[in-house]
Amino acid sequence: MSIRSLLALAVFAFGAYMHTSDAQQASVPYDPLPRADPRDVIGVWIGHLPENHLFFRLELDRSDARSGGTGYLTTVYSKGRPNLYRVIGWRLVDATHVEIPLKPIDEKAYPMTLSGVAHGGDPDHLFLDVGNGNTLTRNRVVMYRESNYSEISEIARSRITNARREAERP
């Protein structure tokens, strides 16, 4: 599509919007993010901060209304030694916000906080802010369900393995 066509389409859409009455605009329902369910959050998650070469593996176990959920977090810098944390009382604070309190287990694991967005509209991702307790140093990490990537990785690995076998045939 040419730039001229895109511009014409944009002008048309804007004009149509401007001619819509306030009553018509008000009748459009507000569609908030779907409420997350604790079952959407339970599971194994992976993610990384590329700028820090920091890999995360987060296991979130069951949750109940009183004590929240449990689990573990492991962080690994590049190919270094992993640091282990205990998840103590993770919970959904409201419809979409999850808080994941952590207690360092390994001696060299530094204090860390995790909190962010989990919602039922996208149960395969967690959008978490990673901090060290200081609000000035926070990074955003997108966490993915490990099982989704294990399956995709296996399919890709299998295809490459088959290609190597075919290439080795005389």
Residue frames relative to the residue before (quaternion, step in Angstrom):
aa qw qx qy qz dx dy dz
M 1.0000 0.0000 0.0000 0.0000 0.00 0.00 0.00
S 0.4266 -0.7221 0.4855 0.2466 3.58 -0.87 0.95
I 0.6520 -0.5052 0.3884 0.4108 3.53 -1.28 0.31
R 0.6245 0.5436 -0.3344 0.4501 3.58 1.03 -0.82
S 0.6616 0.5001 -0.3066 0.4671 3.61 0.96 -0.83
L 0.6443 0.5150 -0.3186 0.4670 3.58 0.98 -0.82
L 0.6466 0.5178 -0.3137 0.4641 3.58 0.98 -0.86
A 0.6491 0.5118 -0.3138 0.4672 3.59 0.95 -0.87
L 0.6486 0.5141 -0.3130 0.4659 3.58 0.98 -0.83
A 0.6498 0.5143 -0.3119 0.4648 3.59 0.97 -0.84
V 0.6511 0.5041 -0.3151 0.4719 3.61 0.93 -0.86
F 0.6426 0.5189 -0.3223 0.4625 3.60 0.97 -0.84
A 0.6732 0.4970 -0.2993 0.4585 3.59 0.87 -0.97
F 0.6517 0.5051 -0.3179 0.4680 3.59 0.96 -0.83
G 0.6478 0.5166 -0.3169 0.4616 3.58 0.96 -0.85
A 0.6503 0.5088 -0.3164 0.4670 3.57 0.93 -0.84
Y 0.6421 0.5162 -0.3211 0.4671 3.58 1.02 -0.79
M 0.6742 0.5067 -0.2991 0.4464 3.59 0.92 -0.92
H 0.6946 0.4596 -0.2785 0.4782 3.60 1.11 -0.57
T 0.5108 0.6082 -0.4342 0.4250 3.57 1.27 0.07
S 0.4391 -0.7078 0.4829 0.2701 3.58 -0.80 0.97
D 0.6394 -0.5200 0.4016 0.3993 3.55 -1.27 0.42
A 0.6239 0.5419 -0.3403 0.4487 3.58 1.06 -0.73
Q 0.6513 0.4996 -0.3180 0.4744 3.59 1.00 -0.80
Q 0.6557 0.5069 -0.3143 0.4630 3.59 0.96 -0.84
A 0.6627 0.5141 -0.3049 0.4513 3.58 0.98 -0.83
S 0.6463 0.5385 -0.3307 0.4277 3.61 1.12 -0.55
V 0.5254 0.6043 -0.4291 0.4179 3.60 1.25 -0.18
P 0.3701 -0.7603 0.4790 0.2355 3.62 -0.51 1.09
Y 0.4498 -0.6454 0.5495 0.2813 3.52 -1.18 0.72
D 0.1494 -0.8091 0.5665 0.0465 3.57 -0.73 1.04
P 0.1443 -0.8106 0.5618 0.0809 3.61 0.01 1.23
L 0.6598 -0.4715 0.3840 0.4416 3.56 -1.28 0.23
P 0.5352 -0.6183 0.4558 0.3516 3.58 -1.00 0.70
R 0.5459 -0.6160 0.4621 0.3302 3.55 -1.09 0.75
A 0.3965 -0.7009 0.5419 0.2406 3.55 -0.94 0.92
D 0.2505 -0.7230 0.6244 0.1571 3.51 -1.20 0.61
P 0.5761 -0.6005 0.4044 0.3794 3.64 -0.91 0.74
R 0.6103 0.5577 -0.3567 0.4351 3.60 1.10 -0.60
D 0.6039 0.5529 -0.3531 0.4527 3.60 1.22 -0.46
V 0.7018 0.4776 -0.2489 0.4662 3.57 1.16 -0.62
I 0.5830 0.5882 -0.3690 0.4219 3.58 1.12 -0.64
G 0.5599 0.6013 -0.4454 0.3557 3.57 -0.98 0.84
V 0.5612 -0.5781 0.4736 0.3558 3.54 -1.35 -0.23
W 0.0992 -0.8056 0.5835 -0.0272 3.53 -0.82 1.14
I 0.0849 -0.7787 0.6189 0.0581 3.58 -1.13 0.67
G 0.1473 0.7703 -0.6124 0.0993 3.54 -1.19 0.60
H 0.1213 -0.7963 0.5847 0.0970 3.56 -1.26 0.08
L 0.3348 -0.6743 0.6174 0.2281 3.49 -1.37 0.42
P 0.3074 -0.8029 0.4739 0.1906 3.60 -0.12 1.22
E 0.6488 0.5343 -0.3342 0.4266 3.60 1.00 -0.73
N 0.7382 0.3650 -0.2111 0.5265 3.59 1.19 -0.50
H 0.3414 -0.7408 0.4921 0.3041 3.59 1.29 -0.20
L 0.4389 0.6918 -0.4458 0.3606 3.55 1.09 0.79
F 0.1768 -0.7847 0.5920 0.0505 3.55 -0.76 1.18
F 0.1595 -0.7819 0.5988 0.0685 3.58 -1.07 0.82
R 0.0046 0.7292 -0.6835 -0.0333 3.53 -1.21 0.68
L 0.0634 -0.8186 0.5684 -0.0526 3.53 -0.53 1.28
E 0.0815 -0.7751 0.6258 0.0312 3.56 -0.83 1.02
L 0.0640 -0.7984 0.5987 0.0004 3.57 -0.60 1.17
D 0.2214 -0.7856 0.5720 0.0817 3.52 -0.71 1.19
R 0.8242 -0.2753 0.1819 0.4602 3.53 -1.36 -0.09
S 0.1788 -0.7592 0.6180 0.0987 3.49 -1.33 0.44
D 0.0261 -0.7654 0.6404 0.0584 3.54 -1.13 0.64
A 0.6944 -0.5294 0.3033 0.3816 3.54 -1.21 0.56
R 0.7059 0.4821 -0.2816 0.4359 3.61 0.96 -0.76
S 0.8432 0.2143 -0.0870 0.4854 3.57 0.57 -1.12
G 0.4632 -0.6681 0.4613 0.3554 3.59 1.21 -0.18
G 0.6102 -0.5712 0.4153 0.3591 3.53 -1.27 -0.30
T 0.3630 -0.7097 0.5634 0.2172 3.51 -1.33 0.22
G 0.2073 0.7895 -0.5694 0.0972 3.54 -1.28 -0.17
Y 0.3857 -0.6927 0.5569 0.2476 3.55 -1.34 -0.35
L 0.1342 -0.7406 0.6502 0.1033 3.51 -1.30 0.49
T 0.0781 -0.7574 0.6461 0.0527 3.54 -1.05 0.83
T 0.0906 -0.7638 0.6360 0.0627 3.54 -1.03 0.84
V 0.0553 -0.7861 0.6155 0.0096 3.56 -1.10 0.76
Y 0.2564 -0.7329 0.6106 0.1559 3.57 -0.88 1.00
S 0.8241 -0.1112 0.0162 0.5552 3.56 -0.72 1.16
K 0.7332 -0.3409 0.2639 0.5259 3.60 -0.53 -1.12
G 0.3282 0.7798 -0.4706 0.2506 3.55 1.16 0.62
R 0.7260 -0.4009 0.3360 0.4464 3.50 -1.37 -0.23
P 0.4302 -0.7043 0.4931 0.2753 3.63 -0.86 0.86
N 0.2352 -0.7275 0.6246 0.1590 3.53 -1.25 0.57
L 0.2290 -0.8034 0.5437 0.0809 3.55 -0.83 1.05
Y 0.0898 -0.7686 0.6332 0.0144 3.53 -1.10 0.90
R 0.3281 -0.6977 0.5960 0.2244 3.55 -1.22 0.54
V 0.3164 -0.7100 0.5954 0.2031 3.57 -0.94 0.91
I 0.0543 -0.8139 0.5782 -0.0145 3.55 -0.67 1.11
G 0.8756 -0.0493 -0.0007 0.4805 3.56 -0.43 1.21
W 0.1436 0.7806 -0.5955 0.1240 3.63 0.77 0.89
R 0.0535 0.8107 -0.5792 0.0659 3.55 -1.08 0.70
L 0.4470 -0.6135 0.5703 0.3139 3.50 -1.35 0.36
V 0.3207 -0.7768 0.5161 0.1655 3.55 -0.55 1.19
D 0.7725 -0.0481 0.0355 0.6322 3.56 1.07 -0.77
A 0.8367 -0.2287 0.1269 0.4811 3.58 -1.19 -0.39
T 0.8436 0.1316 -0.0313 0.5196 3.60 0.95 -0.79
H 0.6386 0.5534 -0.3279 0.4225 3.61 1.20 -0.23
V 0.1116 -0.7887 0.6036 0.0338 3.55 -0.84 1.04
E 0.1352 -0.7557 0.6359 0.0792 3.55 -1.09 0.81
I 0.0893 -0.8019 0.5907 -0.0043 3.54 -0.89 1.02
P 0.1467 -0.8073 0.5668 0.0741 3.61 0.01 1.25
L 0.1545 -0.8062 0.5698 0.0369 3.56 -1.00 0.90
K 0.1367 -0.7475 0.6442 0.0873 3.52 -1.21 0.68
P 0.3956 -0.7223 0.5057 0.2571 3.62 -0.59 1.08
I 0.2373 -0.7572 0.5937 0.1337 3.57 -1.00 0.86
D 0.7151 0.4146 -0.2513 0.5035 3.58 0.85 -0.96
E 0.6190 -0.5988 0.3788 0.3387 3.53 -1.09 0.83
K 0.7581 0.3870 -0.2125 0.4799 3.59 0.94 -0.83
A 0.4690 0.6553 -0.4557 0.3780 3.60 1.26 0.12
Y 0.2866 -0.7754 0.5394 0.1600 3.57 -0.69 1.07
P 0.6427 -0.5198 0.3730 0.4215 3.62 -1.17 0.43
M 0.0132 0.8014 -0.5946 0.0638 3.56 -0.98 0.90
T 0.1593 -0.7572 0.6244 0.1068 3.53 -1.21 0.60
L 0.0890 -0.7628 0.6381 0.0553 3.56 -1.21 0.62
S 0.2342 0.7344 -0.6190 0.1505 3.55 -0.96 0.91
G 0.2584 0.7873 -0.5350 0.1652 3.55 -1.13 0.48
V 0.7011 -0.4796 0.3692 0.3771 3.50 -1.30 -0.55
A 0.0642 0.7237 -0.6848 0.0556 3.50 -1.06 0.95
H 0.1292 0.8103 -0.5660 0.0799 3.59 -0.70 0.93
G 0.6467 -0.5867 0.3587 0.3298 3.48 -1.19 0.71
G 0.5968 0.5824 -0.3672 0.4120 3.60 1.17 -0.39
D 0.7799 0.1416 -0.0777 0.6048 3.58 1.23 -0.40
P 0.0197 -0.8635 0.5039 0.0032 3.59 0.50 1.15
D 0.6268 0.5528 -0.3476 0.4251 3.62 1.22 -0.03
H 0.7425 0.3229 -0.2116 0.5474 3.60 1.27 0.09
L 0.1200 -0.7070 0.6868 0.1190 3.51 -1.31 0.55
F 0.1919 -0.7613 0.6100 0.1073 3.57 -0.96 0.88
L 0.0190 0.8611 -0.5004 0.0874 3.56 -0.02 1.34
D 0.3125 -0.6846 0.6240 0.2104 3.50 -1.23 0.68
V 0.1830 -0.7693 0.6075 0.0750 3.54 -0.87 1.05
G 0.0668 0.8080 -0.5807 0.0736 3.56 -0.73 1.03
N 0.3879 -0.6968 0.5458 0.2572 3.51 -1.32 0.12
G 0.6898 -0.4402 0.2662 0.5095 3.55 1.21 0.51
N 0.6617 0.4393 -0.2857 0.5362 3.57 1.28 -0.26
T 0.4122 -0.7466 0.4626 0.2421 3.60 -0.56 1.12
L 0.6080 0.5717 -0.3609 0.4163 3.61 1.17 -0.33
T 0.7597 0.3107 -0.1812 0.5417 3.59 1.13 -0.49
R 0.2690 0.7374 -0.5637 0.2571 3.53 0.09 1.37
N 0.1143 -0.7634 0.6331 0.0585 3.52 -1.13 0.75
R 0.3542 -0.7111 0.5639 0.2256 3.56 -1.19 0.55
V 0.0348 -0.7762 0.6296 0.0049 3.54 -0.91 0.97
V 0.2659 -0.7222 0.6150 0.1718 3.54 -1.02 0.85
M 0.1809 -0.7827 0.5912 0.0712 3.55 -0.73 1.13
Y 0.1879 -0.7823 0.5912 0.0575 3.54 -1.02 0.96
R 0.5403 -0.5875 0.4750 0.3705 3.57 -1.12 0.59
E 0.4675 -0.7064 0.4581 0.2693 3.56 -0.68 1.12
S 0.6320 0.5600 -0.3441 0.4106 3.59 0.94 -0.83
N 0.6202 0.5432 -0.3552 0.4406 3.63 1.00 -0.70
Y 0.7270 0.4294 -0.2455 0.4762 3.57 0.92 -0.89
S 0.5655 0.5719 -0.3924 0.4463 3.59 1.14 -0.45
E 0.6704 0.4977 -0.2952 0.4645 3.57 0.93 -0.92
I 0.6744 0.4885 -0.2936 0.4695 3.59 0.88 -0.95
S 0.6478 0.5201 -0.3168 0.4577 3.57 0.96 -0.87
E 0.6440 0.5211 -0.3220 0.4583 3.60 0.98 -0.80
I 0.6327 0.5210 -0.3276 0.4700 3.59 0.99 -0.80
A 0.6778 0.4880 -0.2881 0.4685 3.58 0.90 -0.95
R 0.6550 0.5157 -0.3087 0.4580 3.59 0.95 -0.90
S 0.6442 0.5278 -0.3122 0.4570 3.56 0.99 -0.86
R 0.6535 0.5129 -0.3202 0.4553 3.59 0.95 -0.82
I 0.6563 0.4963 -0.3087 0.4772 3.59 0.98 -0.81
T 0.6269 0.5355 -0.3324 0.4581 3.59 0.98 -0.83
N 0.6619 0.4974 -0.3021 0.4724 3.58 0.94 -0.88
A 0.6406 0.5213 -0.3241 0.4614 3.60 0.98 -0.79
R 0.6430 0.5126 -0.3245 0.4674 3.61 0.99 -0.80
R 0.6423 0.5152 -0.3273 0.4636 3.60 0.98 -0.82
E 0.6599 0.5064 -0.3067 0.4626 3.56 0.95 -0.91
A 0.6591 0.5157 -0.3085 0.4521 3.60 1.00 -0.81
E 0.6614 0.5177 -0.2985 0.4532 3.60 1.13 -0.64
R 0.5577 0.6118 -0.3946 0.3988 3.61 1.18 -0.39
P 0.4750 -0.6837 0.4699 0.2934 3.59 -1.00 0.78
